[in-house]
Amino acid sequence: MAIMVAEHGKWPAKSDPIFMIAGKAAEAKEKYGADKVINSTLGALMDDDGSLVAFDSVYTTLKNLNNAEIAAYAPIQGTKEFLEAAELNCFGQYRPDAHIRAVSTPGGTGGVKQAVWNYTNTGDSILTTNWYWSPYNTITEEIDRGVETFDIFNEDGNYNLKGLKEQSKKLLDKQKRLLLILNTPAHNPTGYSVSDEEWDEILDFMKKEAEDKENKITILVDAAYIEFAGEKDERKKFFKKFTNLPDNLFIIVAFSTSKSHTMYGLRSGAVIGISSNEEVVEEFYYACLHTARANWSNGTRGAMATVAKITNDKNLNKQYQEEKNKYKKLLRKRAEAFVEEAEKVNLEILPYRDGFFVSIPCDNPQEASEKLMKENIFVVPLQKGLRFAVCAVSEEKCKTAPEKIKKVLNK
Ligand SMILES: Cc1ncc(COP(=O)(O)O)c(C=O)c1O
């Protein structure tokens, strides 16, 4: 029973487990020294010495803005320069040939909220993979929506397209409406990226389902980690496939500058709607404006100005790309070290392609995480296994971690 809050505001009193474990990791670092501790908890890019990476190109630009440019309100939809920059950054050279409209959001989280609120009805369930970022659940449950899942991988360890199709059909039969959230490329927590061939199969299937004109299908591409995926722009090719889709198959991309520009705390991103039908994106635009006004009003103007300047100024952009690529390479080396060692010591991990995390399936993740803490290894327990954040751990430690984890899991 709630004391003072209204019934819908009463949730279990629990603190965020990730921040709790990160706190314990910080204590261990203090007590035993940084070299003895593997802190693989937070989903932010850390240097080898454990400090947060913050791109110089970004922060020099931000600090060079004049005060009024930071202080002013932004338009609810976001500044024109920012929205253009968001689209450019997001699609790279693979902008779909379609009607496209964007609205700024506070990070990718705001984008997920926009899609869930505006593209499902009360009581509906969204569909995503069984390993998923837990705020999908928080966002949906708060507004009386549910989460249905399909197993992300089949028994052969391949992406489970069959499960995706079956569950989509089931929800469409029931709701005549589907919001499929795919966090790709560089899925949190597995590091999987849907391949171009898999995208073809997903879109072919959805086009078939869209032949029933009563079906309303929306795919939200949560692209939070896209800048750290693949070689150059190769993981953006799939955007081109969102060309010539039927009117009742709508695509939303949740673009976030949190990782791409190391701007986590500046809360800036955008939802980008893509459709062959202009009315569909117009409707999207005004729905998102309303939701923005009702929830956070407008975004952070200084963050928008920074992203726009970095995108449009040749020299700044070069500097930004160099910084980003340096860390993209560093991340890849760390992940390769972890994956190779895991293979050597026979530690089972889920198929990793790109990004900040590797997942280790296991029984009793909570217990396993507690045992690992005693060995000064801090990982996040999820429902079905452990999440190791390669983004936060040096290559050297990524090399030693799998054997240590294997030993603890075997105990
Ligand atoms: C899967 C996923 N989606 C979206 C986000 C968006 O984060 P933000 O709201 O900070 O941009 C994150 C960040 O951790 C994430 O892991």
The ligand as an ORCA input file, in Angstrom:
! r2SCAN-3c Opt
* xyz 0 1
  C      20.352     -0.339    -24.936
  C      20.413      1.094    -24.616
  N      19.549      1.918    -25.205
  C      19.544      3.217    -24.974
  C      20.449      3.778    -24.115
  C      20.329      5.260    -23.990
  O      20.971      5.908    -23.064
  P      20.877      7.488    -22.953
  O      19.492      7.802    -22.539
  O      21.869      7.805    -21.904
  O      21.216      8.055    -24.278
  C      21.376      2.969    -23.451
  C      22.329      3.507    -22.477
  O      22.830      2.875    -21.604
  C      21.356      1.592    -23.716
  O      22.210      0.743    -23.141
*
